[in-house]
Amino acid sequence: MAHNNVNIKNKRATFDFEILDKYIAGIVLTGTEIKSIRTGKASLTDSFCFETNGEIWIKNMYVAEYFYGSYNNHNVRRDRKLLLNKKEILKLQKSGKETGFSIIPLRVFINDRGLAKVEIAVGRGKKAFDKRQSIKEREDKRNMARMFKK
């Protein structure tokens, strides 16, 4: 089987949140959804995770309609169930209920077995001064790399 290089990232997540814990979750998809993801037509912008009835769901994840899908196509922004084990769900429930903490999707990828996976994380929202600090640190790293390169 050919390796699929699908790696759809949520670039705003690390800018808006301080990442604390990461988890890899499976995702329940329809046939046309997995085909769209394999072609790289998905986005995690403005998406988030929530818990209901002991299950973790991802909301507002965009998966484009499959071009050859005809009348069988899916809704592009439907809620999708994430597959985690009980221990992980309990940890996410605890941290998701605390104020200031959110469960956010970081990236969608296809693993070695050809299954779609979502990397989710528990994050604490950053304030404006935290964002400025992280931008300053990133620029300092770049400047240091330039100086050592010369």
Salt bridges, closest charged atoms under 4 A:
ASP16 OD1 - ARG12 NH2 3.13
ASP16 OD1 - LYS131 NZ 3.23
GLU18 OE1 - ARG124 NH1 3.18
GLU33 OE1 - ARG78 NH2 2.78
GLU33 OE2 - ARG80 NE 2.92
GLU55 OE2 - LYS81 NZ 3.12
ASP79 OD1 - LYS59 NZ 3.47
GLU119 OE1 - ARG107 NE 2.71
ASP140 OD2 - LYS136 NZ 3.63
